[in-house]
């Protein structure tokens, strides 16, 4: 039985989310400029896989390097119709992740890519707008 009040749970959740957000900001220099959907999916990912850095400065998730995921996030390559491309969505899957959870993460990555594509075309986009659980553009 959980003995925390709803306010205590919210407070703890907020503290933890702020900590994860700070860690991601330290690991990914452009994190704060990423589309909101990308930030949210990276926060979800970090919740399960505890990102950190090793002594050489490599980004680790649960103590292991995820170089393709890290490179895709750093290059803001969130999703592609071309399944052979290495994207954050493709590289974010881990063996114990449920299919449903993975599909939710893919939706957030698709939304982030839509915002990035619009931005690259010079269209007015608000990177702070969270589209999830809807599909962007």
C-alpha positions as CSV (number, residue, x, y, z in Angstrom):
1,X,0.0,0.0,0.0
2,X,1.3,3.5,-0.9
3,X,1.4,5.8,2.1
4,X,2.2,9.0,0.2
5,X,-0.4,11.6,-0.4
6,X,-1.3,12.7,-3.9
7,X,0.6,16.0,-3.2
8,X,3.7,14.1,-2.0
9,X,3.6,11.9,-5.1
10,X,3.3,14.9,-7.4
11,X,6.2,16.7,-5.5
12,X,8.4,13.6,-5.8
13,X,7.6,13.2,-9.5
14,X,8.3,16.8,-10.2
15,X,11.7,16.6,-8.4
16,X,12.6,13.5,-10.3
17,X,11.5,15.0,-13.7
18,X,13.6,18.1,-13.0
19,X,16.6,16.0,-12.2
20,X,16.3,13.9,-15.4
21,X,15.7,17.1,-17.4
22,X,19.0,18.6,-15.9
23,X,20.9,15.4,-16.7
24,X,19.6,15.4,-20.3
25,X,20.6,19.1,-20.7
26,X,24.1,18.3,-19.6
27,X,24.4,15.3,-21.9
28,X,22.8,16.9,-25.0
29,X,23.9,20.5,-25.6
30,X,20.9,21.4,-27.7
31,X,18.4,19.5,-25.6
32,X,16.6,22.7,-24.4
33,X,16.1,23.8,-28.0
34,X,14.7,20.4,-29.1
35,X,10.9,20.2,-29.9
36,X,8.8,19.5,-26.9
37,X,7.8,16.0,-28.1
38,X,11.5,15.1,-28.4
39,X,12.2,16.4,-24.9
40,X,9.3,14.4,-23.6
41,X,10.3,11.1,-25.3
42,X,13.9,11.6,-24.2
43,X,12.6,12.1,-20.6
44,X,10.6,8.9,-20.9
45,X,13.7,7.1,-22.2
46,X,15.9,8.5,-19.4
47,X,13.4,7.4,-16.8
48,X,14.0,3.8,-17.6
49,X,17.6,3.9,-18.7
50,X,19.3,6.4,-16.4
51,X,21.7,8.3,-18.8
52,X,25.1,9.3,-17.6
53,X,28.7,9.8,-18.9
54,X,31.7,7.6,-18.6
55,X,35.3,8.9,-17.9
56,X,35.9,9.3,-21.6
57,X,32.7,11.5,-22.0
58,X,30.7,8.8,-23.8
59,X,26.9,9.0,-23.1
60,X,25.7,5.8,-21.4
61,X,22.2,4.4,-20.9
62,X,22.1,1.8,-18.0
63,X,25.9,1.7,-18.2
64,X,26.0,0.9,-21.9
65,X,26.8,3.0,-24.9
66,X,24.0,3.6,-27.4
67,X,26.0,5.4,-30.1
68,X,23.4,5.3,-32.8
69,X,20.6,6.7,-30.6
70,X,23.0,9.3,-29.1
71,X,24.1,10.4,-32.6
72,X,20.5,10.6,-33.9
73,X,19.5,12.8,-31.0
74,X,22.5,15.1,-31.3
75,X,21.8,15.5,-35.1
76,X,18.0,15.9,-34.4
77,X,17.2,13.0,-36.7
78,X,14.1,11.8,-34.9
79,X,12.2,9.7,-37.4
80,X,12.1,8.7,-41.1
81,X,9.8,6.8,-43.4
82,X,13.0,5.1,-44.6
83,X,13.4,2.2,-42.1
84,X,17.0,1.7,-43.1
85,X,18.0,5.1,-41.7
86,X,19.3,5.3,-38.2
87,X,16.9,7.6,-36.3
88,X,16.3,8.2,-32.6
89,X,12.9,6.4,-33.0
90,X,14.5,3.3,-34.5
91,X,17.5,3.2,-32.1
92,X,15.4,3.9,-28.9
93,X,13.9,0.4,-28.6
94,X,15.3,-2.0,-26.0
95,X,14.5,-5.6,-25.5
96,X,12.1,-5.4,-22.5
97,X,10.1,-2.5,-23.9
98,X,6.5,-3.3,-24.6
99,X,5.2,-2.8,-28.2
100,X,2.6,-0.3,-26.9
101,X,5.2,1.8,-25.1
102,X,7.4,1.8,-28.2
103,X,4.6,3.0,-30.4
104,X,3.9,5.9,-28.1
105,X,7.6,6.8,-28.2
106,X,7.6,6.6,-32.0
107,X,4.6,9.0,-32.2
108,X,6.5,11.5,-30.1
109,X,9.6,11.1,-32.4
110,X,7.4,11.5,-35.5
111,X,5.9,14.7,-34.0
112,X,9.4,16.0,-33.2
113,X,10.5,15.3,-36.8
114,X,7.5,17.1,-38.2
115,X,8.4,20.2,-36.2
116,X,12.1,19.9,-37.4
117,X,11.0,19.5,-41.0
118,X,8.7,22.6,-40.8
119,X,11.5,24.6,-39.2
120,X,13.9,23.6,-41.9
121,X,11.4,24.8,-44.6
122,X,11.2,28.2,-42.8
123,X,7.7,27.6,-41.6
124,X,6.6,29.2,-38.3
125,X,6.7,26.4,-35.7
126,X,6.6,26.5,-31.9
127,X,9.2,24.0,-30.6
128,X,7.7,24.5,-27.1
129,X,4.3,23.1,-28.2
130,X,3.7,19.5,-27.2
131,X,1.7,17.6,-29.8
132,X,1.5,14.3,-28.0
133,X,-0.9,12.4,-27.7
134,X,-2.0,13.9,-31.1
135,X,-0.1,13.6,-34.3
136,X,1.6,16.8,-35.4
137,X,1.0,18.6,-38.7
